[in-house]
Amino acid sequence: MYGKEIGQPNKSRAGFTVYELILVLLIVSLLIVFLLPRVTDNIRYAKESAEISDTQTVTITLQTLLFMTYGNELTNERGEPLTIEDLTYFDTHDRRNVKLTQEAYRAMEELSGTTFGYVEYIVLENITTLQQFRYTTRQGSIVDYNKGDYFVIELY
């Protein structure tokens, strides 16, 4: 038989129709619209969690440092017991103006075995109890600690 048989589909048609392409693009764009915010929220939540975890390490290390200093358990490089005056610049008129010295950072790194960012200020309830502090992490985020609660102020 010569020519095309009746009832056979045309096999020369290749590719997709415009309607199929539009349908696929519509489905993909809907998936992006609904899933992208969830993915970005999860990434932000993971970053905040990591920064809070880093700040919790600072909290525990600072608290330990204060207790050990109060108990004369830590010594400086000359072998003398560390005092609170060795660790902080303290303004008696402004409880919020307590800053850590380089000696404090050295002792914290020795206690924890890790390096830290920058503690902007600390507020002590008494000599051995932290009430508040603001911490800038190594990545550049700013986290506030206030009586057991952590607040991410600025995320890198």
C-alpha positions in Angstrom: 0.0 0.0 0.0 1.2 3.4 -0.9 0.6 6.5 1.3 -0.9 6.8 4.7 -3.2 4.3 6.2 -6.5 5.5 7.5 -6.7 5.7 11.3 -3.0 5.8 11.9 -1.7 8.9 13.9 0.7 11.2 12.2 4.2 10.2 13.5 6.0 13.3 12.2 4.7 15.4 15.1 7.6 16.0 17.6 7.8 18.1 20.8 5.2 19.7 23.0 2.2 21.9 22.1 2.0 25.5 23.4 -0.8 24.4 25.8 1.4 21.7 27.4 4.3 24.1 27.8 2.1 26.7 29.4 0.6 24.1 31.8 4.1 23.0 32.9 5.3 26.6 33.4 2.2 27.3 35.4 2.7 24.3 37.7 6.4 25.1 38.2 5.7 28.8 39.0 2.9 27.8 41.5 5.4 25.5 43.2 8.0 28.2 43.4 5.4 30.7 44.7 4.3 28.4 47.5 7.6 26.7 48.4 10.1 29.6 48.2 8.8 31.4 51.3 8.9 28.2 53.4 12.5 27.5 52.3 13.7 31.0 53.0 11.9 31.0 56.4 13.6 27.6 57.3 17.0 29.0 56.3 16.4 32.1 58.5 15.3 29.9 61.4 18.4 27.7 61.0 20.7 30.7 61.1 18.9 32.2 64.1 19.1 28.8 65.9 22.9 28.6 65.2 23.5 32.1 66.5 21.4 31.5 69.7 23.4 28.3 70.2 26.6 30.2 69.9 25.4 32.8 72.4 24.3 30.0 74.8 27.9 28.8 74.8 29.0 32.3 75.6 26.5 32.5 78.4 27.7 29.3 80.0 31.3 30.2 79.6 30.8 33.7 81.0 28.9 32.3 84.0 31.6 29.7 84.6 34.3 32.3 84.3 32.5 34.5 86.9 32.1 31.6 89.4 35.6 30.4 89.0 37.0 34.0 89.4 34.9 34.5 92.5 36.3 31.2 93.9 39.9 32.2 93.0 40.1 29.1 90.8 41.6 30.9 87.7 45.0 32.4 87.4 46.4 35.0 85.0 49.6 34.4 82.9 51.7 35.4 85.9 50.1 32.7 88.1 48.1 35.2 90.2 44.5 34.6 90.9 42.1 36.4 88.5 39.8 39.0 90.0 36.7 40.5 88.5 38.8 43.7 88.0 41.1 41.7 85.7 38.2 40.6 83.6 36.0 43.7 83.3 36.1 47.4 82.9 33.5 48.4 85.5 31.9 51.8 85.9 30.3 52.0 89.4 27.9 54.6 88.2 26.5 52.6 85.2 25.8 48.9 85.7 25.3 48.6 82.0 28.8 49.8 81.3 30.6 46.6 82.1 33.0 45.5 79.3 35.2 42.5 79.1 39.0 42.8 79.0 41.4 40.9 76.7 42.2 38.7 79.8 38.5 37.7 80.0 38.4 36.7 76.4 41.7 34.7 76.9 40.2 32.9 79.9 36.9 32.2 78.1 38.7 30.7 75.1 40.8 28.6 77.5 37.7 27.4 79.3 35.7 26.5 76.3 38.3 25.7 73.7 36.7 27.9 71.1 37.0 31.5 69.9 34.3 34.0 70.5 32.9 37.2 68.9 32.6 40.4 70.9 30.6 41.0 74.0 29.5 44.6 73.8 28.4 44.9 77.5 27.3 42.8 80.4 24.9 43.5 83.3 25.7 41.7 86.5 23.0 41.0 89.1 25.7 40.4 91.6 29.4 39.5 91.1 28.7 36.0 89.9 25.3 36.2 88.1 24.7 37.4 84.6 21.5 39.4 84.1 22.0 40.7 80.5 24.5 41.0 77.8 24.8 41.8 74.1 26.9 39.6 71.9 28.1 40.1 68.4 28.8 36.6 66.9 31.8 35.7 64.7 29.5 35.9 61.7 28.3 39.4 62.6 24.9 38.7 64.1 23.8 40.6 67.2 22.1 38.6 69.9 20.8 39.9 73.3 20.6 37.8 76.4 18.1 38.9 79.1 17.6 36.7 82.2 17.6 33.4 80.3 15.9 34.6 77.0 17.8 35.1 73.8 16.7 37.6 71.1 18.3 37.9 67.7 18.5 41.6 67.0 20.4 41.5 63.7 21.1 38.5 61.6 24.1 38.3 59.3 
